[in-house]
Amino acid sequence: MDEPTLTMTAIDGRQHLQTTTSTTTATKDLSGVAWTGGSLVGSLNPINHGFRTSDGNGGYYVTNTHKKYKRARRDAEGNIVQGGIDDDAMPGNVVVQFSDGDGATVGGAMDVPTDAGCDELGALVRSMLGGDDDDDDDGGGDVAATAARVPYAFFARVVRTERRANASTGEVETRTIDEEVDITDYPSLRSFLRKYREHVSTERTLSLTFRPLALFRVRPVTRCTDTLPGHTDAVLHVSYSPDGRHLASGGGDAVVRFWDVNTCTCRHACRGHADHVLCTSWSPCGTKFASGDRRGNLIIWDPIGGTMVGSGCIRAHSKWITGLAWEPMHSSSSSSPGGPNGMCERLVTSSKDGLAKVWNVRTRRCEATLSGHLDGVECVKWGGEGLIYTASRDRTIKVWNANDGRGRLGALVRTLVGHGHRVNTLAVSCDHVCRTGPYDHHGKVVGDADVGRDRNSAEWREAAYRASVSKYASFKGAGEPERLLSGSDDFTLMLWHPAEDKRPVKRLTGHQQAVNHIAFSPDSRFFASASFDKKVKVWNGRSGDFVSTLTGHVGAVYQVAWSSDGRYLVTASKDSTAKLWEVPSGKRARETLPGHEDEVYALDWSPNGSSVATGSKDRTIKIWKH
């Protein structure tokens, strides 16, 4: 019996539909592409709404157009064949709408191949922004040339529903989570869509947000260039100044030392503490340095002159000081009308006595006492949104108001509960921006290259304040909440949005021993955690998803530090070595930095990317460069 059939044939490289008449025989001709059932759609063939293609082995594939991505393989008799088919087949194109970090759309919605990776997406964004990816620059200016080379990170908006039991009532609660997923390191859009197929529909427009990555590249450190002797006990802290021009150290010998970065010689050995220097911190402007000791004394130093600021030390706490944090420069506006901004006069201290205190270093007065913890406070952070965070041995994290314009200074905002053991360490997504203040990666004030060098002048401070405000606004973007990360002796980490919710965004498991230290990358795309289990883990900075485990140390890992471009991570360990890792691709150390004769306690990477400093129990500091 003859019946008309729609078939698809290839002519001159293009596919065409045509109607043919075939005679039904015992052997089926399965070559080419044909619509199943003899019709495209209709009630006569409710199951076979699709088309079939030959598999080259006498059978065929059936693709159902009414069931998303579903394909089946059948033999010549029509029986389903198991295996041999990709169940995750994706469409060739997807409609994408790009937007920048401020939420403004760029260009219109467009079809993009799902095989495109971030390099292709970056080229597309640069072309829409007016950049030129061609190498033959016709002298259009440095700005245009720079714009043509800017790499971008891409984030996809994913809305998912999460069901979990309420810890107190036991009832199942449903939460709608709207998050941005970093797709920069996926090889293609296809890989991302395959992983999030349950939450992202290719039949709708995919919203992609792009943010510029660091245009500069930090060279990986590979060798020890200098060894700095001088301390007579273990070196517990090393830290570079915000502009990267000075290095400070402190340790068990109760001496704070300031080093010349260029000559690697000690400029000042500052004596004033009577016990171990347990914590240190540079002010964002780089003109002050604070140190706290085991007896609860706080000293503010002038790093240029090597002298104390004010008359002697401040008796800050009754027990040893566990943490120091300066007020960010973009938040340090003048308290008096017409006064200069960016004075960097306030810092917060935490102590074993269970208290945290906000100090004005100019007046040497305690402006607020943050009380409420039931045990010692292990760590303190001053966030970029006018909040102070304290982590305690009582297993809680408390959020305090630090903005005079939003209520009483030191008022308790909320308590974050979730850890099962003491909370050891905290990290805030804007830590790097708050630390470096107004300085860029060259150590210069952003946007004000002609400002005088007198950092105590009102003109310099006002220019630095404007630069820090602009820098923080550029980092924050539009509507992105500040993220807080906590690490605990219960082997877990927790990611929070502390300004909005007291419930954790995610609980991160994987470490098998206590978490020592955590740190966000400068662009907050990733964060790293160091643990006594000899492992370092890298996580997605926005969603908290696990990225990789860095294995190589044979002793507990004490500390981590990021390069200023966010591409490298360096770690310090009990095994007397530091290791360099490439993030996120490297799972094995790119470089091992040996040389210390004992445990490496302290670590810091210069904000200008030029060098890494490590401090050890062997009483020396080593400088590492490319």
N, C-alpha and C positions, 0 to 999 in steps of 0.2 A: 504493500500500500504506500502510495506517495503522499508525503506531508511536507508543507513548507517549514523551513527552519532558518532562524536568524543566526548567522555565523559572523565571526570577526576575523578578517584576514589582514595581513601586512602587505602594503603596496608602497614602494619607495620609502620604506622606513616609517610609514604612518599606518595606524590601525583604522580599518573601515568596516562598517556593518553592511552586510548584503544578504538578500533573501535567496535561498537555493532550494531546490527540490531534490530530496534524496529518497531512495528506496530502502525500506527496512529489510535488513538481512540478518542472518544469524550472527555475523561478526560486526561489532560496532567500530566505526571509524572515529577515533578519539583524538586525531591530530588537530592542531590549531586551538582556537578558543571558540567556545559555543555557549549560547545561553541555555540553561538547563530547562527541560520540560517544554521546550518549543515556544515559550512566551517570556517576556520580560517580567511582568508582574501580573497579578490577577488572582481571583478566587479559585481558578482551576488548579493552580499549583501553589497552595499555601506554604509548602515547605521549601520548595526549590526556587526561592526568589534570589537568584544569583547567577553565576556563570561558572563554567568548568574549563580547566586547562589540562593539557596532557602532561603526564609526569615523565614521559619518555620511556616508560617500562610497561606499556600496555594498559596502565591505569590512568586516573585523572584526579585533579584537585577540584573540589567544589567550594566556592567562596560565596557565602550568604551575605548579601548586601543589607539585610535587615537585622543582622546580628553583628554587632561591632567587632571587627577583627577576627571573627570566627571562620576557620577554614577546616575542611575535612578532606582526607585522602581516601579514595575508593579504588578497588581493582576493576578489571574489565566487566565483571558481573555485578558491580555496584556495591560490593561489600566494603565496609570501612576498614582501612588499613591503619594499624596502630604505629605511631612513630613516623619519623621521616618528614615531619612538617613543623614549621616554626609557628607555635601558638601565639607568639608575641608580635606577629607581623603588624607593622605600623603604616599609616598612609604616607605618601611621598611628600606631602606639603602640609603646613599648618599655618593658620592666620595668626600673625603676631602684631601686637601694638607695643611700641617702645615708649618708655617714659624715663625721665631723669630722676636723680635722687630727691628733687624737690616735688615730685609728683606731676610735673608738666609733661604732657604727651609730646613726642617728637615724631613728626611725619604722620602719615595715615596708616591704617591697618594694611598689612601686606602679606602675601603668600611667601613663606620661607621654606625651603627644603628641610625636611627633618634630619637629613644627613649633615646639615650645617653645624659646625662647632663654634666656639667662642671667638676664634680668629676671624671667621667669616662674618659673624654677627658684629664684631668690633669694626670691621671694614665697612659694613653697612651703616652702622651708627656714625662713623666718622664722615662718610659721604653725605649723610643727612644733615650733619652739623656744619657742613661747609669745609671740612678738612679734605686733603688730597692725599691719598695713599700712594700716589706715584712717587718714585724716587727722584724724578727729574724736576727738582724744585727750581722755579724760575725767579727766585729772589723775592717771594711774596712776603717775607718778614719772618722774624723769629716766632711770633705768636702762631702764625699759620703753620709753620714747620713743626712747632711743638704739638699743636692740635692734631696734626696728621700722624703723630707717633704715639699718642696716648693709648695705652691698653685699658680695657674695661673689664670689670667683673659684672656678671649678669645674675639677676635674681628673679625667680618666677613666683607669682602669687598663688598659693595653694590654700584652699579652704577645705578643712576636714572636720569630721565629727568624731569626738572621743567619748566613750562611755566608761565610767569607772565608779566604784563603790565609794560612798562617803565614809571617811574613817570613823566619824562619830556616830552616825545614824545607821550605816550599813545600806542605805538606799542607793540605787544606781542613778547616777547623775549623768546628764548628757551635756557636753561642752562643744561649742563650735570654735575651732581654732583657725584663725586667719594668720598665716605666716608667710615669710619670704624664704624660699629655698635657694641656696647658692648653687647655680648650675655651671659655674665657671669651669670646674674641673671634670665635668662630664665630657666624654669625647664628642658627643653630638646631642642635638635635641631629642633624637630617637631614644637614646639611653635614658634621658630624664623622663620622657613620656612613658617608657616601658616600666620604670620603677614606680611612677606615681599614676599609673593608669586608672586606679580606682578613685582618684581625687581630681584628675585633670582630664577634661574632655577635649578631644581634637575637633569636635564639631563647634566649639566656641572659640572666641578670640583669646589667645594666650597673652597675658600681660607680662611683659619683661621690663624690669627696672635695671638700668645700667648705672654703674658708679665707676669713676676713673680710679685706676690703680696707680701706684707710685711710678712716675715716669723714670725716676732715677733707679739705679741698681746698685746694691751694696755688694762689694766683692767678698766672697767667703774667706774667713780667717783660716790660715793653714799652718802658721809657724809662730813660735815664741820669739819675740824681738827683744824683750827686756825682762829682767827679774829685779823686783824692787824689794830690797831688804830694809829693815828698820824696826818693825814691830817685834816685841819680845815675847809675844804670846799669840795664840791663834787669831787669824784675821777673820772676823765674823761678818763684816760688811764692806763692800766696795760699791761706789756709785759715781757715775759721771754727772757733771753739771748739765743743766738743760741745753746749753749751747755746745756741749761736748769738749770744752776747752780746759776743764779742770777735772781732777779725779780726787775723791775723798775716800778715806778708809778708817775703820775703827775695829776694835777687838778686845781681847781679854787683858791687854796691858793698860787699859783705861786711857789710851792716848788716841786722839783724832789727828790724822795726818792728811795734809793737802799736797798733792803731787802736780808737777808740771807735766802735762801730757806730751809736749814736744821733746823735752829733754829727759823725761822719766826720772826726774830727781825730786826729792822731797823739798817743798818750799817752806812748809810750816809743820812743826810737831806741837800740837796744842794740848796742853795738860791742864786739867781742871776737874776731871772726873776722878772719883775715888774707888771705882769698881768697874767691872766689865761694861763696855759700851755695847748695848744690846740692840739699838736701832738708830738709824740715821736717815735724814731726808733733806734734799735741796729744795729751796723755795723756787716757784716757777720762774721768777725773774732772775735767778742765779746769783743774787747778791747776799743771800743768807743761807746758813747751813745749820740744821738742828740735830742734836744728838741726845739720847736718853740712856741712862745707865741702870745698873742693877739695884741701886739704892733709891731710885725714884727721882733723881735729879735731872733737870732739863737745862741744856746750855745752847744758846744761839751764838753762832760764830760768824765772823767776817772772813770769808775765804781769801780775800785779797790781802788783808793785813795779818790774818792769823790770830786775831784777838777776839775776846768775848764781846758780844753786843750787850751793853748795859753793865750793871754791877754784879758780876758773879753769876752763879747758877741759880735756877729757880727750883725750889722744893715743890715738885709737881704732884708727887704721889707718895703714899706711905709704903708701897712695895714697888718692885721693879717695873720699869716702863716696857711695854710689849709692842707698841706701835706708835708711829708718827704720821701725820698727813697734813699737808698745807692746803689752805683754801685755794682753789683754782684762780688763776689771774682774771679770767673772764667774769668771775663772780665777785672780785674784790673791788667793787666800786666805792667811791669815797663816802664816808659816813657823814661828812660835813658839807654843806652846800658850797659849791665852787672849789672844793678841795681836789687834789689830783687823784685820779683813779689808778688802779694797778699797784697799790702800795704793798700787797702781799704781807700783811701784818698778823694774820690769824693762822693758827694751826691747832689741831686736835691731837691729844695724847690718850693712849689707853694703857691700862695697868693691870697687874695681878690683883690689885685691891678691889676689882669689880667696877671701877669707875672709868669714865672717859671725860676729859675736860677740854674746853675750848679756851685757848689763850690768845691774848693780844701781846705780841712780842715787843711792841713799842712801849706800851704802858706797863708790861709785865704783870697784868691782871688776868685772873680767871673770869671769863665772861659768862661761862655756863658750865654746870656740872651735869653730866648725863648719867643718872643713876637709875637702876632698875634691874640690872643683871644680878643673878643669884650666885655667881662665881666669877673668877677672873676673866677679864676681857683679853682675848688672844690677838685680835687684829682690828684695825680701824681704817676706814677709807672715807675720803671726802669726795662725793660725786659731783658731776657737772651740772646737776639740776637742783642744787641747793639742798642736798640731803647728805647726812652723815650716816655711815653704816658701821655697826660694831658687832663683832662675832665673839661668842663667849664659850667658856667651858660648860655652861649650863645648857648647851645644845640649841640655843636660840640665836637669832640675828635680829637686832633692833634697828629701826630706821628713825632718825631724828631730824627735826627741822633745823637747817643751818642758814636759812634766808630770813633776815630781819623783816623783810617786807611781807612775808606770808604768815606771820604769827610770832609767837615767843621763840626766841633762840633756844634751842635745846629741847623743845617740846617733842614728846614721843609721837611719832606718826603711826607706826604699826610694828608688830612683832612677827617675824617670819619663823614658823615652826615646821620641822620636817626631819631634821637630822636625828639620828639615834645615839650619837656620841658627841663629844666636844667638837666645836667648829674651829679649825686651825687657821684657815687662810681665806681671804676674800680677794676678788678682782672685779673691777668695773670696766665696762666696755670702752670708756673714754679715758682710761688711765694714761695712755701715751700722750694724748692731746693735752690733758691737764698737767702732766709732768713737764712737757717741753714748753708750755706757755706760748709766748709770742714767736718762738724761734722756728725756722724751717730746718731742713736737713743739712743746710750749709752752716748753721749756727748763726744766721742773721735774722733780724726782726722782719717778719713777713710784711712786704709792701712798703717798708720805710727804710730803704737802703742808705739814705742820706742823714738819718738821725744821728746825733752826736753820740759819742762813746761814754759820756758820763751817765751811768745808770741810776744815779741818785737824783738826777734833775727831773723836774716836773714835766718838761717837754718829752724826755725819753719815756717816762712812765706812762704818759698819756698816749703816746704813739704805740707803746708795747701793749697797753690795754686794748686799744682799737684793733690791733693785729690779733690778739688772743681771742677777742669776741668774734672777729671774722673767721678765724681758723676753726673755732668750735662750731659756729653755725654751719660752715661748710662740711664739717665732719658729721654733724648730727643729721642733716637732711630734713625732710618734712615728715613729722608725725612718728618718727621712729623712737620707741621708748628706750630709756636707759636700762641696760642689762647688768645684773649683778650675778656673780658666780661665787659659790661657796664650796669649800672642801673640808672634809671631816675625817675623824678617826673611825667613822663607821664604814670607811672604804668607798664612800660615794661622793659625788658632786651634785649640786643642785643649781639650776638656772632659774633666775627670778626676774620679774619686771616689778621692782620694789616700789616704784612711784605709783603703780596702778593696782596691784593685787598682792595679797598676802599669801596666795597659793603659788607653789612653784610651777614654772612652765614645764620643766622636765626634771626627772631624777636620773642621773647618769651613773650607771654601774659598769664594772669591768675591772677596776683595781682590786687587788687581793690583799692589800695592806693599807695603812693610813696614808692619806693624801697630804703631802708636805707643802706644796706650792702650786699655784695656778697663775696664769697670765694670759691676757688677751693679746692678740697680734695688734700692731699699730692701727690697722684699718678695721679691726674687730671682726674680720671674716672668720678667724679661727681662734681657739684658745687651747692652751696646752696644760697638762696636769702632770706633776711629778710625784712619785710615791716611793714608799719604802719597799715596794715589791720589785724594784730595780727597773721599772718600766716608765716610759713617758707616753702619754696618750694625747692625740690631737683630735679635737672635736670641732664641729661646725659652730661658728660663733653666734648664729642667730637661732637655729633650730635645736642645737644641742646634739645633733646626730653624730654618731661615732665616725671618725674618718680613718685613723690608722693608729697602730701601736708601734712605737720606736723602741726596738730591742737592741741591746748591745752592752749596756752597763752591767757590771757584775757586783755592784753594791747599790745601796739605797741612793736614790736621786734626790738631791736636796733643793735644787733651784733650777729655773729655766729663764731664758732671756731671748727676746726676739730682735732680729735686725730691723732697722727703721723702715725698710721696704716690705717687711712681712714675708720675705721669701725664705729666710733661714731661721733656724732655732738652735741655740746652744744650751747645753745642760751641764750641771756640775754634780759630781757624785762622790760617794764614800770611797769609791775604788781609786781615788787619787787622780782621776782624769776628768777632762771636759770633752764633750763630743759635739760635733757640728752636724746638723740634719737639714736636708732640703725639704721644705713643706709645700704641698702635702704629698708630693710624689715619693719621697724617700722613706723607706722603712728601715734601712740600714744606714749607719752613720756615714756621712760623706767624708768626714775627717775625725780622727781621734787626736786630741791635744794632750799629750803626756808631758811630764816634767815635774809636777809637784811630788813631794815625797810623802804626803799624807792626805787626808780627806780634804776635798775642795768644798768649803762652806759657802763662799760668796761668789757672785757672778753678776756682771753687767755688760751690756753692749752699748757703746757710745751712740747717742742720738744722731750724730753725723755719720755713723756707720764705719768710721775709720778703724776702730780697734775694739777688742774685747778684753776685759780685766777679770782675773780670777783671784780669789783670796783663799788661803789654805790654812789648815792646822799646822803646817810646817813653818808658819810665821812669815811667809813671803807672799808677794803679789806678782803675778805674771801678766804681761801684756802680749796679746796675740793679734797679728795682722795678716794681711794677704801676702 
